[in-house]
Amino acid sequence: MNATTATSGTGGECEETDLVKRIGRLIHGQPYGVLCAQSDSQPYGSLVALAATDDLSALVFSTPITTRKYRLLSACDHVAVVMDSRSGAADELMQVEAVTVTGRSHVVPRGPDFERWVGLLIGRHPHLAAFVLAESSALFRVEVVRYFHVCHFQEVRQWIPDRTS
């Protein structure tokens, strides 16, 4: 994987310099994220249970087909997913890390590809198997375009996964 980084903000670099490892630890360590979609130029956020590929090039989640979330994703494939490490303690603000994932979402139709992606999601969230496999649910894959990693409240770095491998 190729990592390209750009920093902004004040303060020194995050303690660990390997940005990809930091992003991976956060993405694989947090079971839920906030999915951000849009409709009529208005943002919409919703909590989703998700899983990521080992190489961080894609995310997967499920939603019922009768939801606003499904309708918005069907109308516009541009999404963002926000995940963070906050514990709720105000005095820990400078230790909180966050990642914003931007990408394109696509429904995964039932078939061999579906089995791969559903296996990834259910492997991470076995308690959601009935929900994910229900005929009334759709499985979405997000092809990651880039990651924005924030630490120390305002230090931002970017990583774009390499798609040539």
C-alpha positions, -999 to +999 in steps of 0.1 A: +000+000+000+011+035-008+006+062+018+005+098+010+002+122+039-004+158+044-004+175+078-021+206+090-027+221+124-004+229+152+017+207+175+040+178+167+033+147+148+012+120+164+034+098+186+032+068+162+045+078+128+030+049+108-003+065+097-016+033+081-012+014+114-029+041+133-059+042+109-061+004+109-061+001+147-089+026+149-110+012+120-106-024+132-110-015+168-143+004+166-173-017+157-195+012+148-193+044+128-214+073+117-224+070+080-229+104+064-250+106+032-268+135+016-302+143+000-313+175-016-280+191-005-287+182+031-264+160+052-278+130+070-259+109+096-267+074+109-250+049+131-239+017+113-222-015+124-194-021+099-164-041+090-133-033+070-111-053+047-076-061+060-060-037+035-086-009+045-096-004+009-133-011+016-159-011+043-192-031+045-225-025+063-261-035+060-294-015+063-330-023+057-343-014+023-372+005+038-350+031+054-341+067+046-305+056+046-311+031+018-330+056-002-302+082+002-275+058-007-295+047-038-297+083-050-261+093-043-231+070-038-208+096-022-205+089+015-183+095+045-179+074+076-166+088+108-151+067+136-134+078+167-118+066+199-135+089+224-144+075+258-166+104+269-141+120+293-136+157+286-101+157+300-090+131+273-098+154+243-062+156+232-059+118+232-090+112+210-083+100+175-108+102+147-109+090+111-132+103+083-134+078+055-146+091+022-157+068-006-184+055-029-211+031-017-226+003-038-252-023-031-237-058-032-262-081-051-267-116-037-243-141-052-206-151-048-195-115-041-223-111-016-211-142+003-176-127+006-188-093+019-215-107+042-189-131+057-167-101+065-196-082+082-210-112+101-175-122+111-172-089+129-208-087+141-221-123+145-250-111+165-264-093+134-264-124+112-302-126+109-305-089+102-278-089+076-291-120+058-327-110+058-344-104+024-355-070+037-319-059+042-293-046+017-256-050+019-235-020+010-198-019+002-179+014+004-149+017-019-126+039+001-112+070-017-093+084+012-088+086+050-085+117+071-069+109+104-071+135+133-052+134+165-044+159+192-077+175+184-065+194+153-036+175+136-049+161+103-032+136+080-045+120+049-040+085+035-051+072+001-051+034-002-032+021-032-055+003-056-027-011-079-021-042-059 
